[in-house]
Every structure is written in structure tokens, then in C-alpha cells.
Amino acid sequence: MKTIGLLGGMSWESTDLYYQQINKLIQANYGQLHSAQMVIISVNFAEIEKLQHHGLWHEAGEYLKEKAIQLENAGADCILLCTNTMHKVASYIEDSISIPFIHIADATAKAIQQQNIQKIGLLGTAFTMEQDFYKNRIEEVGIQVIIPKAESRKIVHDIIYEELCLGVIKQKSQQKYMEIVEELIALGAEGIILGCTEICMLIGNQQFSVPLFDTTSIHAKSAVDFVIE
């Protein structure tokens, strides 16, 4: 069986979901006693968060590049960066390893295309919603990406860092997110990307008039598809 490399800890809450979901999918495909072969490096998110909010993306990229090299040297056959936001520095990793790097936005775009959606709403950190590194990757395949208004973007961002990354789930915050999703639907979104790996913890099980694209689950499944293929 191929070995999956997980570069996680951003936050560990969602990395835990990756571990669980990948193992459950492997078990479903291979049998009850089977589990995934994985190598995991989990970083200290407090250090990454400081680099993010000081705009030190080069330093963050260099740091994660070294961790990715460690994963390859440890026997990983592919690497997943278990976060949406830090895909801003994905090129640092892609350029430094010789094994496949499974990009979360590419996997998500493929899932959206399979449902013939032309216009998608995006939730995530302010970095993911407002900068081009993620949106452009989706739009390159012909899907229009829309984001919430500025006030709503701040709410989404703050809840991620102040609650979800700490494992805190509040009904009030869930309601706010649901209202923001409805705002995007009113703007014509035919689906919603849960573009932060913690958002599924808050609204992943909620029902809307359009489909939700949980990037954590999509990314985890793409790793299992790689193993099976």
C-alpha cells in the first residue's frame, strides 16, 4: 500500500479529521482491519499564524518546504498540506519534492466540475477569500468564484481563528455562517466551498438549497484515490 504524507497542525483540529476520514475510506475499500499507511508531521500552528498575520509568506513557505522534504524522506508517496490557507505557499513544496503534491484547490475544482456548477461561493480565512492564490486555481477551470461582502468576510475569518481552530463550536456562530451562505446563494452561488478545513465542523452537516463542498473530505478522498490507483 502507498504511504500518504500529511503536513498538518494548521490546525490540529482539522488534521484529526483528515486522519479519521482517510482511515475510514481505506477500511471501506480494503476491509475491516485495514488502515492507511501514513507519515504525519504536525507543526505548531501558533508559529504559522504569526507568519500569516505579519505577511511573512516566504518564511512560512521555506518552513513548510523543509517539513515536506522530511515527509518524503520518511517514505511518503504523496503529500497533502492539510489546510487551505497555506496553499498560498504550495509552490515552495511542489518545487522541493519529487513525489506528487495533491493540491486541495485542484481536488475541489474537480468535485465542483462533476456537478456542472458554473458559479461557486467561497468561505474561508480572509487570506483565502480575498487573495488570488486559491480563487484563481478554481477559476482556471471555468468556474466563477464569489465571496461574501466585507463585513461577512470578517465574521467568517474571526470565527475560524477564535473558535474553530480551538475546537469551539457555538450555535450563534453556526447561525451566522448559515446566514452568510444564504447571502451567497442569493448572489447566484450554485454551491458553496467550505474553503477552510475547520468549517465542516460548524456547518458541514447543514442542509441548503445548493451543495456544500467540504474541502477536508474532498482532499482526504483524493489521497485515498491516489492509494487505490
HELIX and SHEET records of a PDB file:
HELIX    1   1 TRP A   12  TYR A   30  1                                  19    
HELIX    2   2 PHE A   45  HIS A   53  1                                   9    
HELIX    3   3 TRP A   57  ASN A   73  1                                  17    
HELIX    4   4 THR A   85  VAL A   89  5                                   5    
HELIX    5   5 ALA A   90  GLU A   94  1                                   5    
HELIX    6   6 ILE A  104  GLN A  113  1                                  10    
HELIX    7   7 ALA A  126  GLU A  130  1                                   5    
HELIX    8   8 ASP A  132  GLU A  139  1                                   8    
HELIX    9   9 ALA A  150  GLU A  162  1                                  13    
HELIX   10  10 LEU A  164  LEU A  166  5                                   3    
HELIX   11  11 GLN A  171  ALA A  186  1                                  16    
HELIX   12  12 CYS A  200  ILE A  203  1                                   4    
HELIX   13  13 THR A  215  ILE A  228  1                                  14    
SHEET    1   A 3 GLN A  37  SER A  42  0                                        
SHEET    2   A 3 THR A   3  GLY A   8  1                                        
SHEET    3   A 3 CYS A  78  LEU A  81  1                                        
SHEET    1   B 4 GLN A 144  ILE A 146  0                                        
SHEET    2   B 4 LYS A 119  LEU A 123  1                                        
SHEET    3   B 4 ILE A 192  LEU A 194  1                                        
SHEET    4   B 4 LEU A 212  ASP A 214  1                                        
END                                                                             
